[in-house]
Amino acid sequence: MSTDRSTLTSRNPSDPADVLLRLPAPGAFAVADAVERARAAQPGWLRAGAAARSAGLGAVAAALEAAADELTALAVREVGKPVAEARAEVARTIAVWRYYAQAPFEPTGSVHETATGPGLLLHRRRPHGVAGLVTPWNFPFAIPSWKAAPALAVGNTVLLKPAPEATACALRLGEIVEKALPERVFTVLPGGPTEGHALVSTADVVSFTGSTPVGRAVVREATARGVPAQAEMGGLNAAIVLPDADIGRAAAHIAAAVAGFAGQKCTATSRIVAVGAALDPLREALAEAFRAIRTGDPADPGTVCGPLVHEAARDRVAESWQGLPVLVGATVPDGPGWYVAPTLVEKVPPGDRLLQEEVFGPVAALLPADDLAHAVRITNSVPYGLVTSVHTADLDAALYGLDLVDTGMIRINAPTTGVDFHLPFGGAKRSGHGPREQGRAALGFYTSSRTYTLAPAGAGT
């Protein structure tokens, strides 16, 4: 996807000659107008009641299910997501809408006795108004949905500004959702930085997923206005492997977490920390697992590692391994499409940017650690804190990792990738800002707390 002041153009990353769409960028005034229209529609959406909101979200889920094959193909074509992952993302998207379709019936507060006599004290949560969502291209259906569905469930209206690279997916999602809900309750606003800034500058609550620099700017803009802000940003995730782990199984998990969707996930593994005697067998098992990964056409059911999303991303990833000892990969295939081979490097100097910055591609570094405590120090040494995996058969070691690793999510004997949408999702340090997403935590973020005192008319007489 390329964007200038007036035009958006979306291309297939596996075949850049294949243009999905060209359309004019709407501009800041169009965003401001859409926000006002959504703000005018919000009271009616709230007053419609829990049953109407539940039915609306359920209708979205049913419509998405009916269009599942179409949406899968569109994700493959526009963002280069391998078809097996694209199909799983669409299924997760449908499940997210079904899950939040029950949320309108959740309790919204509590009743308390007064401290001084007759009357009631009520604590109640109410929607903010217009939720402005700024979303990335790598999960073009799931991320907009796990932000929009809880916001809508509790009575907000929603404006979605997708990443330019996922414009076609977002517009199709918008068509489906808008048809199932009342007018102006859900609106898609394609565009680039101009439109994103305009939305953050006017919405009543803001949720962002994307790069760390942009996320920090979004947080500054929203909080300066006194608007609740949530930002999920980068990751530099580690997989810790102990000598007692099932090395073959751990290597398979790690290779898939490095190379799946060409490593274009904030939860992808980029550092592999081998503890003590695990280093040599893990090196061998990883090399074998990396070589077995199929890279190529994302429409092929056997493909694991598809293209990078655009040429600049491909070039940035190819630069990341320069000057480092390569165990596997480090090639850029000829031909159309923005591909790189899954790459494993070792003996990376501590100050190398591969160990400090998110590459967002299928590249990982193998690092030795003397013991588990050393592995935890390595894991915690970066400015990010999204997710860590620990591979071990020792419950004590697993519990040690759970206690001392400073990431928002810790997965034992499982890959760093994978999201349970009914539980809170988010990271520490530069990986996240504000309350968690997903699960019931999202319902709290999209509402504000109100405390009411109800005293009898004759109180004090």
C-alpha positions as CSV (number, residue, x, y, z in Angstrom):
1,M,0.0,0.0,0.0
2,S,1.2,3.5,-0.9
3,T,-0.3,6.7,0.3
4,D,0.1,10.3,-0.6
5,R,-2.0,13.3,0.2
6,S,-4.7,12.3,-2.2
7,T,-4.6,8.7,-3.2
8,L,-4.4,5.2,-1.5
9,T,-3.2,2.3,-3.6
10,S,-3.3,-1.3,-2.3
11,R,-1.1,-4.0,-3.9
12,N,-0.8,-7.7,-3.4
13,P,2.6,-8.3,-1.6
14,S,3.0,-11.7,-3.3
15,D,2.5,-10.1,-6.7
16,P,3.0,-6.3,-6.6
17,A,1.6,-5.9,-10.1
18,D,-1.8,-7.0,-8.7
19,V,-3.5,-3.8,-7.6
20,L,-6.5,-4.3,-5.3
21,L,-7.8,-0.7,-5.2
22,R,-7.0,2.9,-5.6
23,L,-9.1,5.5,-3.9
24,P,-8.9,9.1,-2.7
25,A,-7.8,9.7,0.9
26,P,-10.8,11.4,2.7
27,G,-8.8,14.0,4.6
28,A,-9.2,15.5,8.1
29,F,-12.4,17.3,7.5
30,A,-14.1,14.0,6.5
31,V,-12.9,12.5,9.7
32,A,-14.3,15.3,11.8
33,D,-17.6,15.1,10.0
34,A,-17.8,11.3,10.6
35,V,-17.0,11.7,14.3
36,E,-19.9,14.2,14.7
37,R,-22.3,11.9,12.9
38,A,-21.2,9.0,15.1
39,R,-21.6,11.2,18.2
40,A,-25.1,12.0,17.1
41,A,-25.9,8.3,16.6
42,Q,-24.4,7.1,20.0
43,P,-27.3,8.0,22.3
44,G,-29.8,6.1,20.2
45,W,-27.5,3.0,20.1
46,L,-27.2,3.1,23.9
47,R,-31.0,3.6,24.4
48,A,-31.7,0.7,22.1
49,G,-30.9,-1.5,25.1
50,A,-28.9,-4.7,25.8
51,A,-31.1,-7.0,23.7
52,A,-30.8,-4.8,20.6
53,R,-27.0,-4.4,21.0
54,S,-26.6,-8.2,21.6
55,A,-28.7,-9.0,18.5
56,G,-26.7,-6.6,16.4
57,L,-23.3,-8.1,17.4
58,G,-24.7,-11.5,16.8
59,A,-25.9,-10.5,13.4
60,V,-22.4,-9.3,12.6
61,A,-21.0,-12.7,13.6
62,A,-23.5,-14.6,11.4
63,A,-22.7,-12.3,8.4
64,L,-19.0,-12.8,8.8
65,E,-19.5,-16.5,9.0
66,A,-21.4,-16.4,5.7
67,A,-18.6,-14.5,4.1
68,A,-15.7,-16.5,5.7
69,D,-14.2,-17.9,2.4
70,E,-14.3,-14.5,0.7
71,L,-12.6,-12.8,3.7
72,T,-10.0,-15.5,3.9
73,A,-9.1,-15.0,0.2
74,L,-9.0,-11.2,0.7
75,A,-6.6,-11.4,3.6
76,V,-4.3,-13.7,1.5
77,R,-4.4,-11.3,-1.4
78,E,-4.1,-8.0,0.4
79,V,-1.7,-8.6,3.2
80,G,0.0,-11.8,2.1
81,K,-1.3,-13.9,5.0
82,P,-0.8,-17.7,4.4
83,V,-4.2,-19.2,3.7
84,A,-4.2,-21.5,6.8
85,E,-3.5,-18.5,9.1
86,A,-6.0,-16.3,7.2
87,R,-8.7,-18.9,7.7
88,A,-7.9,-19.2,11.4
89,E,-8.0,-15.4,11.8
90,V,-11.5,-15.2,10.2
91,A,-12.7,-17.9,12.5
92,R,-11.3,-16.0,15.5
93,T,-13.0,-12.8,14.3
94,I,-16.4,-14.6,14.2
95,A,-15.8,-16.0,17.7
96,V,-14.9,-12.5,19.0
97,W,-18.2,-11.0,17.8
98,R,-20.1,-13.9,19.3
99,Y,-18.3,-13.6,22.6
100,Y,-19.1,-9.9,22.9
101,A,-22.7,-10.4,21.8
102,Q,-23.3,-11.6,25.3
103,A,-21.6,-8.6,26.9
104,P,-24.5,-6.2,26.8
105,F,-26.1,-8.3,29.5
106,E,-23.1,-8.1,31.9
107,P,-23.6,-6.1,35.1
108,T,-22.6,-2.5,34.6
109,G,-22.3,-1.5,38.3
110,S,-23.2,-2.2,41.9
111,V,-25.5,-0.9,44.7
112,H,-24.2,0.1,48.2
113,E,-25.6,1.3,51.4
114,T,-25.0,4.9,52.4
115,A,-22.9,5.7,55.4
116,T,-25.3,8.2,56.9
117,G,-28.8,6.9,56.6
118,P,-31.6,6.3,54.1
119,G,-30.9,6.2,50.4
120,L,-28.7,4.3,47.9
121,L,-25.2,4.6,46.5
122,L,-24.8,3.3,43.0
123,H,-21.6,2.7,41.0
124,R,-22.2,2.4,37.3
125,R,-20.1,2.3,34.1
126,R,-21.3,4.2,31.0
127,P,-19.9,4.5,27.5
128,H,-17.5,7.3,26.5
129,G,-19.3,8.2,23.3
130,V,-17.3,7.7,20.1
131,A,-14.5,5.1,20.1
132,G,-11.6,5.9,17.6
133,L,-9.8,2.8,16.6
134,V,-6.4,2.9,14.8
135,T,-5.5,-0.6,13.6
136,P,-2.6,-2.4,11.9
137,W,-2.6,-4.4,8.7
138,N,-1.3,-7.7,10.0
139,F,-4.6,-8.9,11.5
140,P,-7.0,-7.0,9.3
141,F,-10.2,-8.6,10.6
142,A,-9.4,-9.8,14.1
143,I,-7.8,-6.6,15.6
144,P,-10.5,-4.2,14.4
145,S,-13.1,-6.7,15.7
146,W,-11.6,-7.2,19.2
147,K,-11.5,-3.5,19.6
148,A,-14.9,-2.6,18.0
149,A,-17.1,-5.4,19.4
150,P,-16.6,-4.5,23.1
151,A,-16.8,-0.8,22.4
152,L,-20.2,-1.4,20.6
153,A,-21.4,-3.8,23.3
154,V,-21.3,-1.2,26.0
155,G,-23.0,1.4,23.9
156,N,-20.2,3.4,22.1
157,T,-20.3,4.1,18.4
158,V,-17.1,3.3,16.5
159,L,-14.9,4.9,13.9
160,L,-12.2,2.6,12.5
161,K,-9.1,4.0,10.8
162,P,-7.2,0.9,9.4
163,A,-3.6,0.8,8.2
164,P,-3.3,1.8,4.5
165,E,-2.0,-1.7,3.7
166,A,-5.3,-3.3,4.9
167,T,-7.7,-0.9,3.3
168,A,-9.6,-3.4,1.2
169,C,-10.0,-5.8,4.1
170,A,-11.3,-3.0,6.4
171,L,-13.8,-1.7,3.8
172,R,-15.2,-5.2,3.3
173,L,-15.4,-5.6,7.1
174,G,-17.2,-2.3,7.3
175,E,-19.7,-3.2,4.7
176,I,-20.6,-6.3,6.6
177,V,-20.8,-4.7,10.1
178,E,-22.6,-1.5,8.9
179,K,-25.3,-3.6,7.2
180,A,-26.0,-5.5,10.5
181,L,-26.1,-2.4,12.7
182,P,-27.9,1.0,12.7
183,E,-26.6,3.8,10.5
184,R,-23.5,5.6,11.7
185,V,-22.9,3.1,14.6
186,F,-19.8,1.7,12.9
187,T,-17.8,3.6,10.2
188,V,-14.6,2.8,8.4
189,L,-12.4,5.8,7.5
190,P,-9.5,4.7,5.2
191,G,-6.4,6.9,5.1
192,G,-2.9,7.5,6.4
193,P,-1.3,9.7,9.1
194,T,-3.6,12.7,8.3
195,E,-6.7,10.8,9.0
196,G,-5.3,8.9,12.0
197,H,-4.2,12.1,13.6
198,A,-7.7,13.7,12.9
199,L,-9.4,10.7,14.6
200,V,-7.2,10.7,17.6
201,S,-7.8,14.5,17.9
202,T,-11.6,14.2,18.1
203,A,-12.7,10.7,19.4
204,D,-13.9,10.3,23.0
205,V,-11.8,7.2,23.6
206,V,-8.8,5.9,21.6
207,S,-7.4,2.4,21.0
208,F,-4.3,1.9,18.9
209,T,-2.2,-1.1,17.7
210,G,0.9,-0.5,15.7
211,S,4.5,0.7,15.9
212,T,6.0,2.0,19.1
213,P,6.8,5.5,17.8
214,V,3.4,6.1,16.4
215,G,1.7,4.6,19.5
216,R,3.6,6.9,21.8
217,A,2.5,9.9,19.7
218,V,-1.1,8.7,19.8
219,V,-1.0,8.4,23.6
220,R,0.5,11.9,24.0
221,E,-2.2,13.4,21.8
222,A,-5.1,11.6,23.5
223,T,-4.0,12.1,27.0
224,A,-3.3,15.8,26.4
225,R,-7.0,16.1,25.7
226,G,-8.0,14.0,28.8
227,V,-9.2,11.2,26.6
228,P,-8.7,7.6,27.7
229,A,-6.0,5.9,25.5
230,Q,-4.8,2.4,25.0
231,A,-1.8,1.5,22.9
232,E,-0.5,-2.0,22.0
233,M,2.9,-1.6,20.3
234,G,6.0,-3.6,19.6
235,G,7.5,-6.8,20.9
236,L,11.0,-8.3,21.1
237,N,9.9,-11.6,22.4
238,A,12.1,-14.4,23.8
239,A,11.7,-18.1,24.0
240,I,13.6,-19.7,26.9
241,V,14.5,-23.4,26.4
242,L,15.9,-25.4,29.3
243,P,17.9,-28.7,29.0
244,D,15.0,-30.8,30.2
245,A,12.5,-29.5,27.6
246,D,11.3,-31.6,24.7
247,I,13.9,-30.0,22.3
248,G,12.2,-31.2,19.1
249,R,8.8,-29.9,20.2
250,A,10.3,-26.6,21.4
251,A,12.1,-26.1,18.1
252,A,9.0,-26.7,16.1
253,H,7.0,-24.2,18.2
254,I,9.8,-21.6,18.0
255,A,10.4,-22.0,14.3
256,A,6.7,-21.5,13.6
257,A,6.6,-18.5,15.9
258,V,9.5,-16.9,14.1
259,A,8.5,-17.6,10.5
260,G,4.7,-17.8,10.6
261,F,3.2,-15.0,8.4
262,A,6.9,-14.0,7.8
263,G,7.3,-12.9,11.4
264,Q,4.8,-10.1,11.0
265,K,3.2,-10.4,14.4
266,C,3.9,-8.4,17.6
267,T,4.0,-11.8,19.4
268,A,6.6,-13.4,17.0
269,T,9.7,-14.9,18.6
270,S,12.8,-12.9,17.8
271,R,15.2,-14.1,20.6
272,I,15.8,-17.8,21.5
273,V,17.6,-18.2,24.8
274,A,19.2,-21.7,25.2
275,V,20.0,-22.6,28.8
276,G,23.2,-24.6,29.5
277,A,23.3,-28.0,27.8
278,A,20.2,-27.1,25.7
279,L,22.3,-25.0,23.3
280,D,23.8,-27.6,21.0
281,P,20.8,-29.9,20.6
282,L,18.5,-26.9,20.2
283,R,20.8,-25.3,17.5
284,E,20.6,-28.5,15.5
285,A,16.8,-28.9,16.0
286,L,16.2,-25.3,15.1
287,A,18.3,-25.5,11.9
288,E,16.2,-28.5,10.8
289,A,12.9,-26.9,11.7
290,F,13.8,-23.7,9.9
291,R,14.8,-25.5,6.7
292,A,11.5,-27.4,6.8
293,I,9.4,-24.2,6.7
294,R,7.8,-23.7,3.4
295,T,8.2,-20.1,2.1
296,G,6.2,-18.9,-1.0
297,D,2.8,-18.3,-2.3
298,P,0.4,-17.5,0.6
299,A,-2.5,-19.1,-1.3
300,D,-0.7,-22.4,-1.1
301,P,-2.1,-24.4,1.8
302,G,1.3,-25.6,2.7
303,T,2.9,-22.2,3.0
304,V,4.0,-21.0,6.4
305,C,6.2,-18.0,5.5
306,G,4.6,-15.7,2.9
307,P,5.8,-12.3,1.7
308,L,6.7,-9.2,3.7
309,V,3.9,-6.6,3.4
310,H,5.9,-4.2,1.1
311,E,9.3,-3.7,-0.4
312,A,10.6,-1.4,2.3
313,A,9.7,-4.1,4.9
314,R,11.6,-6.7,2.9
315,D,14.7,-4.5,2.6
316,R,14.6,-3.6,6.3
317,V,14.5,-7.3,7.2
318,A,17.3,-8.2,4.8
319,E,19.5,-5.6,6.4
320,S,19.0,-7.0,9.9
321,W,21.3,-10.0,9.6
322,Q,24.2,-8.3,7.8
323,G,27.5,-9.0,9.4
324,L,26.1,-11.7,11.7
325,P,26.9,-15.5,11.7
326,V,24.0,-17.2,9.9
327,L,22.9,-20.7,10.8
328,V,20.0,-20.9,8.3
329,G,18.5,-18.6,5.7
330,A,19.6,-15.0,5.1
331,T,18.5,-15.2,1.4
332,V,16.1,-13.0,-0.6
333,P,14.5,-15.2,-3.3
334,D,14.3,-13.8,-6.9
335,G,11.1,-13.2,-8.6
336,P,7.9,-11.2,-7.9
337,G,6.8,-10.7,-4.3
338,W,8.6,-9.3,-1.3
339,Y,10.0,-12.5,0.3
340,V,12.9,-13.4,2.6
341,A,13.9,-16.8,3.8
342,P,13.3,-17.6,7.5
343,T,16.7,-16.8,9.1
344,L,18.5,-17.9,12.3
345,V,21.6,-16.1,13.5
346,E,23.9,-16.6,16.5
347,K,26.8,-14.9,18.3
348,V,25.0,-11.6,18.1
349,P,26.8,-8.8,20.0
350,P,24.8,-7.4,23.0
351,G,24.5,-4.0,21.4
352,D,23.3,-5.1,18.0
353,R,20.0,-3.6,16.9
354,L,18.6,-7.1,16.3
355,L,18.6,-7.5,20.1
356,Q,17.1,-4.0,20.8
357,E,14.7,-3.2,18.0
358,E,11.7,-5.1,16.6
359,V,12.6,-6.3,13.1
360,F,9.0,-7.5,12.3
361,G,10.2,-10.2,10.0
362,P,11.2,-14.0,10.0
363,V,14.6,-13.4,11.8
364,A,15.7,-14.7,15.2
365,A,18.9,-14.8,17.2
366,L,20.0,-17.8,19.2
367,L,21.6,-16.8,22.5
368,P,23.3,-18.9,25.2
369,A,22.5,-18.6,28.9
370,D,24.5,-20.1,31.8
371,D,21.4,-20.9,33.8
372,L,17.7,-20.0,34.2
373,A,18.5,-16.8,36.2
374,H,20.8,-15.7,33.4
375,A,18.1,-16.5,30.8
376,V,15.6,-14.3,32.7
377,R,18.1,-11.4,32.8
378,I,18.6,-11.7,29.0
379,T,14.9,-11.8,28.5
380,N,14.3,-8.7,30.6
381,S,17.2,-6.7,29.1
382,V,15.2,-5.2,26.2
383,P,12.9,-2.2,26.3
384,Y,9.9,-4.3,25.3
385,G,7.8,-6.7,27.4
386,L,5.0,-8.3,25.4
387,V,5.3,-12.1,25.7
388,T,7.8,-14.8,26.7
389,S,7.6,-18.5,26.2
390,V,9.4,-21.0,28.6
391,H,10.0,-24.5,27.5
392,T,10.7,-27.0,30.3
393,A,9.4,-30.1,32.0
394,D,10.3,-28.7,35.5
395,L,7.3,-27.0,37.3
396,D,9.7,-25.1,39.6
397,A,11.5,-23.6,36.6
398,A,8.1,-22.7,35.0
399,L,7.0,-21.0,38.2
400,Y,10.3,-19.1,38.4
401,G,9.8,-17.8,35.0
402,L,6.2,-16.8,35.8
403,D,7.4,-14.8,38.8
404,L,10.4,-13.0,37.3
405,V,9.9,-12.5,33.6
406,D,8.6,-8.9,33.1
407,T,6.3,-9.4,30.1
408,G,2.6,-9.0,29.9
409,M,2.1,-12.6,28.8
410,I,4.0,-15.8,29.7
411,R,3.4,-19.1,27.9
412,I,4.8,-22.3,29.2
413,N,5.6,-25.0,26.6
414,A,3.7,-23.1,24.0
415,P,4.8,-20.6,21.2
416,T,4.9,-16.9,21.9
417,T,2.3,-16.5,19.2
418,G,-1.4,-17.1,19.9
419,V,-4.0,-15.1,21.6
420,D,-6.9,-16.1,23.9
421,F,-9.4,-13.4,23.1
422,H,-11.4,-14.0,26.2
423,L,-8.5,-13.0,28.5
424,P,-6.6,-9.7,28.8
425,F,-4.0,-9.1,26.2
426,G,-1.1,-6.6,26.4
427,G,2.5,-5.9,27.3
428,A,4.7,-4.0,29.7
429,K,7.4,-1.3,29.1
430,R,7.4,0.0,25.5
431,S,5.0,-2.8,24.4
432,G,1.9,-1.3,25.9
433,H,0.2,1.7,27.4
434,G,-3.1,1.8,29.3
435,P,-5.5,-0.9,30.2
436,R,-5.5,-4.3,28.6
437,E,-7.4,-5.3,25.5
438,Q,-9.8,-8.3,25.0
439,G,-11.8,-10.3,27.5
440,R,-13.9,-8.5,30.1
441,A,-11.0,-6.0,30.6
442,A,-12.0,-4.4,27.3
443,L,-15.5,-3.6,28.6
444,G,-13.9,-1.6,31.4
445,F,-11.7,0.4,29.1
446,Y,-14.6,1.5,26.8
447,T,-16.6,2.8,29.8
448,S,-16.2,5.4,32.4
449,S,-17.0,5.0,36.1
450,R,-19.9,7.0,37.6
451,T,-20.9,7.2,41.3
452,Y,-24.5,8.2,42.1
453,T,-26.1,9.2,45.4
454,L,-29.9,8.7,45.7
455,A,-31.3,10.3,48.8
456,P,-35.0,10.4,49.7
457,A,-36.7,13.7,49.0
458,G,-37.4,14.1,52.7
459,A,-34.0,13.2,54.0
460,G,-32.8,15.4,56.8
461,T,-36.3,16.7,57.7
